[in-house]
Amino acid sequence: MPEWKSFTFGEGGEAVPEATPAPSPAMEADEYAAKWGTEVAEVSIARIENVLEGDGLPHGSSEFIAVTQLEDVRFQIHREPVDAPWLQIETRIEPEGEGHTELSLQAVANRWNTEHLQPTVIPIEDGDQWILVAASRFFVGEGLSDRQIHAMLRRGLIIGLSAAQELPSLLAEASK
């Protein structure tokens, strides 16, 4: 893998490489990740559930989906279709009050998606109401190690929790 190089921009807008390359950050596992193996294998719901259990998170699963909860926010972890190269970690955000339409939720989702890289927020129709789904997708098509599954879950759950905590205030702002 080539080293990352830092650039500055000259007065004419041209990229000028810096004299010394930026140092590479150490990729040492923290105490939570260090217990997980680094052998790469196909990602399965059983492996995901094993990591959830090992990390002390509540969990359940079916053939195609694993579920967990973090600070009273429920998450689903799945691949659709089952052989898709992408895994999705998602949570539902149900707006308080009535009168939320597809357009009003789309405006909130667009604002969120413009200001945040992950998760992607989309409005969906759920029965007779519109809700938001915050989803993070991760490429798993070439397999992952248990340590990588742990890192993926940690990332997906933390940013999903952040969205679940922040979006209600954006929804309240939008409905004023």
Disulfide bonds with the S-S distance in Angstrom:
none
